[in-house]
Amino acid sequence: MATETASLLPSQAFPSPAPTKITSIKTLAESPGLTSIPATHTFAPQHLLDQVISDQEASIPVIDYSLLISGTSDQRSKIIHELGRACQDWGFFMVINHGVPESLLSSIIDGCKGFFDLPEEEKQEFKGNHVLDPIRSGTSFNASVDKIFCWRDFLKVFVHPVFHSPTKPAGLSEISLEYSKRVREVARELLKGISESLGLECNYIDKALNLEQGKQILIANLYPPCPQPELAMGIPPHSDHGLLTLLTQNGIGGLQIQRNEKWVNVGTLPNCFLVNTGDHLEILSNGRYKSVLHRAMVNNKATRISIAMAHGPSLDSVVSPAPELLVSSEGNAAAAFVGMKYKDYLELQQSNKLDGKSCLDRVRISAV
């Protein structure tokens, strides 16, 4: 899609520092008599509380998926318009009536909880050493480079185009396979609607980025109760790589998004997906649909579990602004981003410290 492609300079090479051995957050949180958190997990107060709107929830747009796939022509047109507005104005939206059984949503959360409940030595079997290893479990975001560790354990699994899964606990593999298939169907239909909302043909994104071989990643997050939640962070402010992320959770709040330069709490409806646009949708749309900074906070009462399904292009796709979006009746518009292979972008983001939208800024073309 691009004639110009970003390349990594030697100074941008992926770091490979010696791994830091730290205890899982689950083990730390369950330490007898724990009343305070270690300095290694303590964030500066201003980093945590700056511009938060307490006890308020954002009015996230709601998209009725059933109308997108089986509504009348007028209903579908209205939903496509609403999708476009949600992507442009919010970068987040809820999807209801998506057809994924509520029992399957519960099962995937229970299955991932079962993984986190495994003995530490058994989870170590699935640690992984590289960001492109098909199965990785660990703590924080990137314990090799993080100076302050997040109050979070994770499991990351590549589930498409080749399906992978931990062999423990029993049943997780079967549940993950079914869940991945059903969620991928929803994501691809949403991307068809989003493609049309941009004025492109419905299959444009699917074909241009080879979504048949698109990378789908299951990310399970565990945020145990924290004795000092005001000093800890589940995951720092960041945008997601890829195109769309579909999230389900166990009913415990903690997600915040940045809107109008303020942090806003996000709640969800029962049996829905919370969807957010990723960096590569911002690139493809030439900045019309922006990925949004979000972060995970923690509490001192209950364990939060979230299951994020990230959907991206094929690893070999070079993603750049759609040429059709650079042409208007008033003349040609300038591309806002230089192309980069998705595999390189994924490695770049996942191998470094999580830092806002710094990875996207690497491919952003600065205005002269």
N, C-alpha and C positions, 0 to 999 in steps of 0.2 A: 504493500500500500504506500510505501514511502520511497523517495529517491535519496533521502538523506537519513542516515542512521547514526544514532549515538554510539560511541565507542567508549570503553573504559580506559582511562589513562593509567599508567603504572601506579600513580598515587591513589587511584580509586580501586585498586585490586582488592579482592575480597579478603578480609583479615582472617587469620587462622591462629589466634592466640591459644595458649595452653588452656584447656578447660578448667573452670573453677568448680571445685566440689562443694556443693551446698546441700543442705537438708531440704527435702520437699516441704512445701508450705503446710501440707496436711499433717506431716509428722511434727513440724514446729508448732502448729496451732494446737495439737493434741498433747503437747508437753505438759506434764503435771504442774500445776501452780503457775502457769504462764500468766503474768499480769502486765508485762510490757514487751515491746518488740525490739529486736536487736537493732543497733545503729545501721547495720548493713541493709535493713529494710525500711529505714526511716527517710521519708521525703521531706523537703523543706515545706513548712506550712503554706507559704504563699503559692507554691506549686500546686497544692491541693485545693485551696479554697478560693483562689482568685476568680472573682466574678460569677460565683455559683448562685443560682436562684434556688434557695432552699424551699423544700416542700411544695414545689410546683412542678407540673408535668407539661411537656410540650404537647400541643394538639397535632400529633402526627397525622398526615393524610391517610385515608383508608381506601384501599383499592379492592373492589370485589372481583376476584379472579374469575368467578363463574361467568360473569358478564363479558369478560375478555375472550373467553374461549367458546362460549355457547350463547351469548346474548344476541339480540337483534342487531341489525346493522347500525341503527342509531345508538343502541346501548354500547356497542363495542367502540364506536367512534367517540362517545362520551368518555369511556374508560381510558382510551388511548390519550385523549386530551388531558385527563386527570393524571395519568402516568407522567406525561411530559411536564406538567406543572409541578408534580411532586419531585421529579428529578431536578428540575431547574430551581425551584424555590426552597426545597428542603434537603434533598439528597438522602432522605429517609422516608419510608412509608410502610404501613402495615398492609398485609395481604390476608384477606378473609375468604372463606369459601374456596379454599385452594384444593380440596379433594384429598389431601393426605390425612389418613385416619388419625383421630386423636390418640387411639391406642398405640399407633406407631410412634407418635411424638413422645408419648410417655415411655415407651420401650427403649428408645434411643437414649433418653436421659438416664433411665435406670441402668442400661448397659454400660454407659460411660462412667456412671457412678461406681459400678462394679469394678471397672478398671482401676479407678483411683483408690478403691478400697483394697486392692491387691497388696500383699507385702512389698516393701520397698525393693527387695532383691529380685522379685519377679517383674516389677515394672522396669528395673534396670535392663532386662533383656531387650527392651524396646526403646532404649535411650536414643540411638541414632547418633551419627557424628557429623552429618552434613545437611544443609538446608534442603537438598534434593533427595535425601533418603526418604523412602516411601512411608516409613513409620518413625516418628520421633516423639518421645515423651520427656518431660523435664519440668522445670520451674522457671519463674520469672518470664522474660521474653527471650533474651539471649544471654544466658549466664556467663558466657565467655567474655562478653564485653560490657555488661551492665555494671555500673559502679554501685547503684542502689537497686536491690532486688525487689521485684513486684510480689505482691501477696497473691500469688497465682500458680497453680500447677496446670499443665496442659498435656494434651495428646493431639498430635497432628498426623493425619493419615491421608495419603493420596488414594482416592477412590475411583478416579476416572482420568484417562481412558483405560488404565489397567487398575483393577480393584485390588486393594491391599487391606489387611486388618490384623490387629494383634490376635494371637491364638487364645488369649485369655482376656476376660473370663469366658466361660462357655456360653455360646449363643450370641455374643457380641458381633461376630463376623456376619452371621445371617441377618441380624437386625440392621447392621450398617449397610449391607448390600441393598436390601429392600428400601431403606430410608434414602440412600444416595440416589437410587433410580427415580424415586418419586419426586424428590426435591429437584433433581436435574430437569425433569420434565417441566416443572413449574418455572424454573429459572429461564429455560429456553423460550417458553411462551411469553414470559414477561419481557425478555429481550426482543422478541418479535414486535411486541407492542411499543417498546421504547424506540426501536428502529423506525417504526412508522411515525412516531411522535416527532422524530427528527426530520421527517419528510423523505426518508429513505424507504426502499422496498422492505417488506416485512422480514425477509430472509437476509438482508444485507449484512448485519452483524454476524449472523450464523455462518454465512459463506466466507466473508472477508477474513474472519478470525478463526476459521476451521473449528467451530465448536463441537463438531462430531468427535474431534480429538482434543477438545478443550480440557484444561486441567481443572479438576474438581477436588477440593481439599476439605476434609472434615476436621474441624478444630474444636475439641472439647476443652472447656475451661472450668476449673474448680477454684472457687474463692471461699475458703473456710472462714468462720468467724475470726475476727481480729480483736485483741484486747484494746488496741489503740487505733481504731479506724481513722481517726483524724490525722494520723501520721503516716499511714500506709496508702498504697495505691494498688488496685488490681492490675491495671495495665495503663500506661501513660497515654496522653493524647496522640492519636495517629489516624491516618486514613488507611483504607484497605487497598491492597493491590488488586488487580483483576477487574472484572466488570460489575458483578453483583454479589453481595453476601446475604444469605438468608439465615436468620437467627431464630432459634427457639430457646426457651429457658424454663427453669423450674418454678417460676412465679415469684422469685426473690429479686427485688429491684437492685439497681446499681449502675446501670448504663446512663451516661450523660453525653449529650451532643453539644457542639458549639454552634450557637445561632445568634446572629447579631452581636457577635463579640461577647456573648455570655454563655455560661455553661447551664444547660437545662436538663432536668431529670426526664427520663423517658420511661413511660409505662407501656404495657402492651395489653391487647385484648386476649381473652382465653382462646386457645386453639388457633392462633394466627402466626404468621411469620413477620418478623421485623426485617425489612429489607433496606440495605443501603448501597448507594452507588460507589464504585471503586475508581481508583486512579485511571484505569485503562478506559473506562467510559468517559472520563473527563478528557483524556487524550483523543479518543475517537471522535467525540463531539466538538473538539477544538475549544474546549472550555465552556461550552454552553451548559452542560450538566457537570457539576463539580462534585468531587468526592468531599466528604465532610469529616472534620476532626471529631473523634469521639473517644471516650475513655471509660474505664470501669472502676467504680469506687467499691469499697468494702464496708461491712458492718460488723458489729460485735455480738450479733444474736443468731444468725442463720447462715448456712452454707448456700451460696449461689452456684448453680451449674448452668452454663450456657453451651449450646451446640451451634457453632457457626459453620455454614457451608459456603465456602468461597468458590466462585465460578469465574474462570478466566479463559483466555484464548489458548490455543495449542502452544506448547513451549517454543516452537519454532516460528510462530507468527511475529512479524515485525509490526508493531502497533503505532500508527500515526494518525493524524486527523483524516477523516474521510474526505477524499477529493471533492465529492459532491457538496460538502458543506463549506468549501472554500470558494465557491462560485455563487454570485448573486446577480440580480438585475443591475446592481450598481457597480459591478466589476468584481475582480478577484479579491478575496480576503486573505490576509497573511496567516500562515500556519502558526499556531501558538506553541507547538511541541515538535521536537525532532523524534524520529522513529527509533525504537529500541526493541530488540528481540525480548519477548516476554520472559524467557528463561533467564536472560541476563538481569532483567529488572527484578525478578523474583529473588534471585541470589543476592543482588545488591541490597534490597530492602531487608531480607531476613538475616543477612550476615552481619548487620551493623546494629548500632543502638537505635531503638525505636524513637524517632524524633519528628513528630508532626508530619509534615508533607515534604520533608527534606529530599526523599527519594524522587518524588515527582518533580521537584525543582531542578534535579539533574538533567531532565529532558525538556524543561521549559525554555522557550526562546525568549530572551529578555527583549523588551521594546527598546528601540534605539532612541 
